[in-house]
Amino acid sequence: MTALIGLATTIGLALTLLTAAAPPAAAADLLSQGKPATSSSTENASTPTSAAVDGNTGTRWSSTFSDPQWLSIDLGATAAISQVVLRWEAAYARAFQIQTSDNGTTWATIYSTTTSTGGAQTLDVNGHGRYVRFQGTRRGTAYGYSLWEFQVYGSGEDTPPAGDIPDPTTASLEAADGPLITATCTVPGPTGYGSGTVTYPTNSGSYPGVVLMPGYQGTQQNLQWLAPRLASWGFVVINVGTNTLTDDPASRGRQITAAGTQLLALGDTTGNPMSGKLNGTLGAVGHSMGGGGVMAALRDDSRFRAGVPTAPYYPNVNFSAVTDPTFFLTCQSDPVAHGDTYAVPWYNSMSQAEKLYIEVPGDHLCPMTGSGNKAKQGKWIVSFLSLWLRADTRFSPFLCGPVRDADRNNTSLVTRWMDTCSF
């Protein structure tokens, strides 16, 4: 008996030591704070969407007083989602779902209830995706949906954002073409815009789509230089011709949306070269009135996740509601759309967006084909869209940090540089 007691004591001690030595389970990370957020509506200017992810329990998002409503967070990269915390104000959701998506278009429900009582709710979930959405279907009060905080916890999946794209270098980004082989085709039957030529990687795999929009009296030639550069770095690019050469910025914004819609549809349709090549994420680049159209698309169409307005022109419009990453490229001697008239006021008003502003020598045509320093412009645009449309942080050093300083501090190349680094 004494021997058995001693053996049991020894085993118990060993188990205690093993238990003490075991590492604790990894804690989930807060992934959502400060990330771009969009919603179906806001009650007023004092209850913006961004307040739900700002980490401040004294600010809140509130929707209009109707069903249904939603709020979506872009985590910036695919993640494993393990927990969602909802901190409700008095106006809560009685019935709602938590949903995830890889592309911001197709959603999977990972939590659903019809009997919520509000308060502070901690939901243990199991899902993955880049986007996480609260989808409210029935309000608990006569008011809207109101959240102090919408917090998403989990861990990044650490998958390469584009395994077929090698590490970028200054030399490779400043070359006329990137690492991927590309091809082109003409859009059959453009819908809602004049014409379209698509340049795409011939590799298997899916990529973000980018719409290129010319300016007043412009054609596809305006930004033709950019299409193969972007496509060879992993984008499906549609270079658009407008319905008429005099279409105003508002019309160009609608045509950007129409071209994006048709591009995604082609990606979902068999029997054409774009089939399976679109991952559902969209961006846009535009010149002059086309740059104004880019701003309108970012403001009005949640599918567009980043934009590059070049020498943008759009009089008497406030774009403070734009929350998506935006890169303004302007020309120092521009008599038509000087940065101080349009781009700088817009930049300053966009308090919830990641922003980059670069002014370079030249007149209004400096971003167009045949004008300006295309090696540098191409490097910046490719890097910005790779970072924000593909969450490929390998491109960040060319926009933030010491690597970019050779450009930023070269006064013959850059006459003004502003940003919200680090990103």
C-alpha positions as CSV (number, residue, x, y, z in Angstrom):
1,M,0.0,0.0,0.0
2,T,2.8,2.4,0.9
3,A,4.4,1.6,-2.4
4,L,1.2,2.4,-4.3
5,I,0.7,5.7,-2.4
6,G,4.3,6.6,-3.3
7,L,3.8,5.8,-7.0
8,A,0.5,7.8,-7.1
9,T,2.3,10.7,-5.5
10,T,5.1,10.5,-8.0
11,I,2.6,10.4,-11.0
12,G,0.6,13.3,-9.5
13,L,3.8,15.4,-9.1
14,A,4.8,14.6,-12.7
15,L,1.4,15.6,-14.0
16,T,1.6,18.8,-12.0
17,L,5.0,19.6,-13.5
18,L,3.8,18.8,-17.0
19,T,0.8,21.0,-16.5
20,A,2.8,23.9,-15.2
21,A,5.3,23.5,-18.0
22,A,2.7,23.5,-20.8
23,P,2.6,26.9,-22.6
24,P,-0.6,28.9,-22.4
25,A,-2.9,28.9,-25.4
26,A,-2.2,31.8,-27.7
27,A,-4.4,34.8,-27.1
28,A,-6.5,36.1,-30.0
29,D,-5.5,39.5,-31.4
30,L,-7.8,42.4,-31.8
31,L,-7.9,42.7,-35.6
32,S,-10.6,45.3,-36.2
33,Q,-9.5,48.4,-34.4
34,G,-8.7,51.3,-36.7
35,K,-9.5,49.3,-39.9
36,P,-11.6,50.6,-42.8
37,A,-15.3,50.2,-42.1
38,T,-18.4,50.8,-44.2
39,S,-22.1,50.6,-43.4
40,S,-25.5,50.7,-45.0
41,S,-26.2,54.1,-43.4
42,T,-25.4,56.5,-40.6
43,E,-28.0,58.4,-38.5
44,N,-26.0,61.6,-38.7
45,A,-22.5,63.1,-38.9
46,S,-21.9,62.6,-35.2
47,T,-22.4,58.8,-35.4
48,P,-20.0,57.8,-38.3
49,T,-19.2,54.2,-39.2
50,S,-15.6,54.6,-38.1
51,A,-16.7,55.2,-34.5
52,A,-17.5,51.5,-34.1
53,V,-13.8,50.5,-34.7
54,D,-12.0,53.5,-33.1
55,G,-11.4,51.8,-29.7
56,N,-13.3,54.6,-27.9
57,T,-16.3,53.5,-26.0
58,G,-17.6,57.1,-25.8
59,T,-18.2,57.3,-29.6
60,R,-20.7,55.2,-31.5
61,W,-22.0,54.3,-34.9
62,S,-25.8,54.6,-35.4
63,S,-27.8,53.7,-38.4
64,T,-31.0,55.1,-39.8
65,F,-34.3,53.9,-38.2
66,S,-35.1,51.0,-40.5
67,D,-34.4,47.3,-41.2
68,P,-32.1,45.8,-42.5
69,Q,-28.8,47.5,-41.8
70,W,-25.2,46.4,-41.9
71,L,-21.7,47.4,-40.9
72,S,-18.6,45.8,-42.5
73,I,-14.9,45.8,-41.5
74,D,-12.0,45.3,-43.9
75,L,-9.3,43.5,-41.8
76,G,-6.8,44.1,-44.6
77,A,-5.9,40.4,-45.0
78,T,-7.5,37.0,-44.5
79,A,-7.7,36.0,-40.9
80,A,-9.0,33.2,-38.7
81,I,-11.9,34.7,-36.7
82,S,-12.5,33.3,-33.2
83,Q,-14.4,36.0,-31.3
84,V,-16.7,39.0,-31.9
85,V,-17.6,41.5,-29.3
86,L,-20.6,43.8,-29.7
87,R,-20.9,46.7,-27.3
88,W,-24.4,48.1,-27.8
89,E,-25.8,51.5,-26.9
90,A,-29.5,51.4,-25.9
91,A,-30.6,50.9,-29.6
92,Y,-29.6,47.3,-30.1
93,A,-30.4,44.5,-32.6
94,R,-32.9,41.9,-31.7
95,A,-32.1,39.7,-34.7
96,F,-28.7,39.7,-36.5
97,Q,-26.0,37.7,-38.1
98,I,-22.2,37.9,-38.1
99,Q,-20.8,37.1,-41.5
100,T,-17.4,36.7,-43.1
101,S,-16.1,37.1,-46.7
102,D,-12.9,36.7,-48.6
103,N,-13.9,39.3,-51.3
104,G,-16.5,41.6,-49.7
105,T,-19.2,40.2,-52.0
106,T,-20.0,36.6,-51.1
107,W,-20.8,36.1,-47.4
108,A,-20.9,33.2,-45.0
109,T,-22.8,33.4,-41.7
110,I,-20.8,32.3,-38.7
111,Y,-23.3,33.4,-36.0
112,S,-27.1,34.1,-36.0
113,T,-29.6,35.0,-33.3
114,T,-33.2,36.2,-33.2
115,T,-33.3,36.8,-29.4
116,S,-30.5,39.2,-28.6
117,T,-31.0,41.5,-25.6
118,G,-28.3,44.0,-26.3
119,G,-25.7,45.1,-23.7
120,A,-22.1,43.8,-24.1
121,Q,-22.1,40.6,-26.1
122,T,-19.1,38.3,-26.5
123,L,-19.6,35.7,-29.3
124,D,-17.3,32.8,-29.7
125,V,-17.2,32.0,-33.4
126,N,-15.3,30.0,-35.9
127,G,-14.7,31.5,-39.3
128,H,-12.2,33.1,-41.7
129,G,-12.1,35.9,-44.2
130,R,-10.8,39.4,-44.9
131,Y,-14.2,41.1,-44.3
132,V,-16.4,40.7,-41.2
133,R,-20.0,42.1,-41.3
134,F,-22.7,42.7,-38.7
135,Q,-26.0,42.2,-40.6
136,G,-29.0,43.5,-38.5
137,T,-32.4,42.2,-39.6
138,R,-34.7,43.3,-36.7
139,R,-34.2,46.2,-34.3
140,G,-34.8,45.9,-30.6
141,T,-36.1,49.5,-30.3
142,A,-37.8,52.0,-32.5
143,Y,-34.5,53.6,-33.2
144,G,-31.7,52.3,-35.5
145,Y,-28.8,50.0,-34.7
146,S,-26.2,51.7,-32.4
147,L,-22.8,50.2,-31.5
148,W,-20.2,51.7,-29.2
149,E,-17.7,49.2,-30.5
150,F,-17.7,46.3,-33.0
151,Q,-14.5,44.2,-32.2
152,V,-13.2,41.3,-34.1
153,Y,-10.6,38.9,-32.6
154,G,-8.5,36.2,-34.2
155,S,-5.2,35.6,-35.9
156,G,-3.8,36.2,-39.3
157,E,-3.4,33.1,-41.5
158,D,0.0,34.2,-42.8
159,T,-0.7,33.1,-46.3
160,P,1.2,34.9,-49.1
161,P,-1.1,37.4,-50.7
162,A,0.1,36.5,-54.2
163,G,2.5,33.5,-54.3
164,D,3.3,34.0,-58.0
165,I,4.6,37.5,-57.4
166,P,8.3,37.7,-56.4
167,D,9.6,40.2,-53.8
168,P,9.5,43.7,-55.3
169,T,12.7,45.8,-55.7
170,T,13.2,49.4,-56.7
171,A,14.6,48.2,-60.1
172,S,11.7,45.8,-60.8
173,L,9.0,48.3,-59.8
174,E,10.6,51.0,-62.0
175,A,10.8,48.7,-65.0
176,A,8.1,49.1,-67.8
177,D,6.8,45.6,-67.0
178,G,6.5,43.5,-63.9
179,P,7.2,39.8,-63.4
180,L,3.9,38.3,-64.8
181,I,3.2,37.6,-68.5
182,T,0.0,39.5,-69.6
183,A,-2.4,39.4,-72.5
184,T,-5.2,41.8,-73.7
185,C,-8.7,41.5,-75.0
186,T,-11.6,43.8,-76.0
187,V,-14.7,43.8,-73.8
188,P,-17.6,42.5,-75.8
189,G,-20.7,44.7,-75.6
190,P,-19.6,47.3,-72.9
191,T,-22.6,48.2,-70.7
192,G,-22.8,51.6,-69.1
193,Y,-19.6,53.0,-70.6
194,G,-18.2,53.5,-74.1
195,S,-15.5,50.8,-74.6
196,G,-13.1,48.7,-72.7
197,T,-9.8,46.9,-73.2
198,V,-8.7,44.3,-70.5
199,T,-5.1,43.5,-69.7
200,Y,-4.7,40.5,-67.4
201,P,-2.1,38.1,-66.1
202,T,-2.0,34.8,-68.0
203,N,-1.1,32.9,-64.8
204,S,-3.7,30.8,-63.2
205,G,-5.1,32.4,-60.0
206,S,-7.4,35.3,-59.2
207,Y,-6.5,39.0,-58.8
208,P,-8.1,42.4,-57.9
209,G,-9.7,44.3,-60.7
210,V,-8.7,47.9,-61.5
211,V,-10.6,50.4,-63.7
212,L,-8.7,53.1,-65.6
213,M,-10.7,56.2,-66.5
214,P,-9.5,59.0,-68.8
215,G,-10.2,62.7,-68.4
216,Y,-12.1,65.3,-70.4
217,Q,-11.8,64.7,-74.2
218,G,-9.6,61.7,-73.3
219,T,-9.5,58.2,-74.6
220,Q,-8.0,54.9,-73.5
221,Q,-4.7,56.3,-74.7
222,N,-4.6,58.6,-71.6
223,L,-3.7,55.8,-69.2
224,Q,-2.6,53.1,-71.6
225,W,0.9,53.2,-70.2
226,L,-0.4,52.0,-66.8
227,A,-2.4,48.9,-67.9
228,P,0.5,46.5,-68.6
229,R,2.4,47.7,-65.6
230,L,-0.4,46.9,-63.2
231,A,-1.4,43.7,-64.9
232,S,2.1,42.4,-64.8
233,W,2.1,42.9,-61.0
234,G,-1.1,40.9,-60.4
235,F,-4.1,42.9,-61.4
236,V,-6.9,42.5,-64.0
237,V,-7.1,46.0,-65.6
238,I,-9.9,47.4,-67.7
239,N,-9.0,50.5,-69.6
240,V,-12.2,52.4,-70.3
241,G,-13.4,54.7,-73.0
242,T,-16.3,57.0,-72.0
243,N,-19.7,57.3,-73.5
244,T,-18.8,60.7,-74.8
245,L,-15.6,62.7,-74.7
246,T,-17.3,65.5,-72.6
247,D,-18.9,63.3,-69.9
248,D,-18.7,65.1,-66.5
249,P,-17.0,63.7,-63.4
250,A,-20.3,62.4,-62.0
251,S,-20.9,60.4,-65.2
252,R,-17.3,59.1,-65.2
253,G,-17.9,57.9,-61.6
254,R,-20.9,56.0,-62.7
255,Q,-19.0,54.5,-65.7
256,I,-16.2,53.4,-63.4
257,T,-18.9,51.5,-61.4
258,A,-20.4,50.0,-64.5
259,A,-17.0,48.9,-65.8
260,G,-16.2,47.3,-62.5
261,T,-19.6,45.5,-62.5
262,Q,-19.0,44.1,-66.0
263,L,-15.4,43.1,-65.2
264,L,-16.5,41.1,-62.2
265,A,-19.3,39.5,-64.2
266,L,-16.8,38.4,-66.9
267,G,-14.7,36.8,-64.1
268,D,-17.8,34.8,-63.0
269,T,-18.6,33.7,-66.6
270,T,-17.0,30.8,-68.4
271,G,-15.8,31.0,-72.0
272,N,-13.8,34.3,-71.8
273,P,-10.2,35.1,-70.9
274,M,-11.2,36.7,-67.6
275,S,-13.1,33.7,-66.3
276,G,-11.9,32.9,-62.8
277,K,-9.3,35.7,-62.7
278,L,-11.2,38.2,-60.5
279,N,-11.2,37.9,-56.7
280,G,-14.0,40.4,-56.1
281,T,-11.9,43.3,-55.0
282,L,-11.9,46.5,-57.1
283,G,-9.8,49.7,-57.4
284,A,-9.7,52.6,-59.8
285,V,-7.2,55.1,-61.3
286,G,-8.4,58.2,-63.2
287,H,-7.0,61.4,-64.7
288,S,-8.6,64.8,-64.4
289,M,-12.4,64.4,-64.6
290,G,-11.7,60.7,-64.4
291,G,-9.8,61.3,-61.2
292,G,-13.0,63.1,-59.9
293,G,-14.9,60.0,-61.1
294,V,-12.5,57.8,-59.0
295,M,-13.4,59.9,-55.9
296,A,-17.1,59.5,-56.6
297,A,-16.7,55.7,-57.0
298,L,-14.9,55.4,-53.7
299,R,-17.6,57.5,-52.0
300,D,-20.6,55.7,-53.6
301,D,-19.6,52.1,-54.3
302,S,-18.3,49.9,-51.4
303,R,-16.8,47.4,-53.8
304,F,-14.0,49.9,-54.6
305,R,-11.4,49.5,-51.9
306,A,-8.7,51.9,-53.0
307,G,-8.2,54.6,-55.6
308,V,-5.6,56.7,-57.4
309,P,-7.0,60.1,-58.6
310,T,-4.4,61.7,-60.8
311,A,-4.6,65.5,-61.4
312,P,-8.2,65.1,-60.2
313,Y,-10.9,67.6,-61.2
314,Y,-14.4,67.9,-59.7
315,P,-15.6,71.4,-58.7
316,N,-17.7,72.1,-55.7
317,V,-17.8,68.6,-54.2
318,N,-16.9,67.4,-50.7
319,F,-15.4,64.0,-50.4
320,S,-14.9,63.9,-46.6
321,A,-17.0,60.7,-46.6
322,V,-14.4,58.7,-48.5
323,T,-12.8,56.2,-46.1
324,D,-10.9,54.0,-48.5
325,P,-7.1,54.4,-49.1
326,T,-6.5,57.1,-51.6
327,F,-3.4,58.2,-53.5
328,F,-3.5,61.7,-55.0
329,L,-0.9,62.2,-57.7
330,T,-0.8,65.9,-58.8
331,C,1.3,68.2,-61.1
332,Q,3.1,71.2,-59.7
333,S,2.3,73.5,-62.7
334,D,-1.2,72.3,-63.4
335,P,-3.4,75.2,-64.6
336,V,-6.5,73.1,-64.7
337,A,-6.6,71.0,-61.5
338,H,-3.9,72.2,-59.3
339,G,-3.6,70.2,-56.1
340,D,-4.3,73.2,-53.9
341,T,-7.7,73.6,-55.6
342,Y,-9.0,70.0,-55.4
343,A,-6.8,67.2,-54.2
344,V,-5.3,68.9,-51.1
345,P,-8.7,70.0,-49.7
346,W,-10.1,66.5,-50.3
347,Y,-7.0,65.0,-48.7
348,N,-7.4,67.2,-45.6
349,S,-11.1,66.5,-45.2
350,M,-10.8,62.7,-45.3
351,S,-10.1,62.0,-41.6
352,Q,-10.9,58.3,-41.7
353,A,-8.8,57.2,-44.7
354,E,-5.2,56.1,-45.3
355,K,-3.8,58.7,-47.7
356,L,-0.8,59.5,-49.9
357,Y,-0.3,62.8,-51.7
358,I,2.6,63.3,-54.2
359,E,3.1,66.4,-56.3
360,V,5.5,66.1,-59.2
361,P,6.9,68.6,-61.8
362,G,4.8,69.1,-64.9
363,D,1.5,70.4,-66.1
364,H,-2.0,68.9,-66.2
365,L,-0.9,66.1,-68.5
366,C,1.9,64.8,-66.3
367,P,0.2,61.5,-65.4
368,M,-0.8,60.7,-69.0
369,T,0.9,58.4,-71.5
370,G,4.0,60.0,-72.8
371,S,4.4,62.6,-70.0
372,G,6.1,62.6,-66.6
373,N,8.4,60.1,-65.0
374,K,6.6,56.8,-65.6
375,A,9.2,54.7,-63.7
376,K,8.5,56.6,-60.5
377,Q,4.8,57.0,-61.0
378,G,4.4,53.4,-61.9
379,K,6.3,52.3,-58.8
380,W,4.1,54.4,-56.5
381,I,0.8,53.3,-58.1
382,V,1.7,49.6,-58.3
383,S,2.9,49.7,-54.6
384,F,-0.2,51.5,-53.4
385,L,-2.7,49.2,-55.0
386,S,-0.7,46.1,-54.2
387,L,-0.8,47.1,-50.5
388,W,-4.4,48.1,-50.3
389,L,-6.1,45.8,-52.8
390,R,-4.0,42.7,-52.1
391,A,-2.8,43.4,-48.5
392,D,0.7,42.7,-49.8
393,T,2.9,44.5,-47.2
394,R,6.0,43.8,-49.2
395,F,5.2,46.9,-51.1
396,S,4.8,49.2,-48.1
397,P,8.6,50.2,-47.8
398,F,8.3,51.9,-51.2
399,L,5.7,54.3,-49.7
400,C,6.7,54.5,-46.1
401,G,10.1,54.4,-44.4
402,P,13.7,54.9,-45.5
403,V,13.3,53.2,-48.9
404,R,11.0,55.8,-50.2
405,D,13.1,58.7,-48.9
406,A,15.3,58.8,-51.9
407,D,12.2,59.8,-53.9
408,R,10.5,62.0,-51.3
409,N,13.7,64.1,-50.6
410,N,14.5,64.5,-54.3
411,T,13.2,68.0,-55.1
412,S,13.7,67.6,-58.8
413,L,11.4,64.6,-58.7
414,V,8.9,65.4,-55.9
415,T,7.7,69.0,-55.1
416,R,5.3,68.0,-52.3
417,W,4.7,64.7,-50.3
418,M,2.2,64.0,-47.6
419,D,1.1,60.7,-46.2
420,T,-0.5,58.9,-43.2
421,C,2.4,56.5,-42.7
422,S,3.0,54.0,-41.3
423,F,1.1,51.7,-43.6
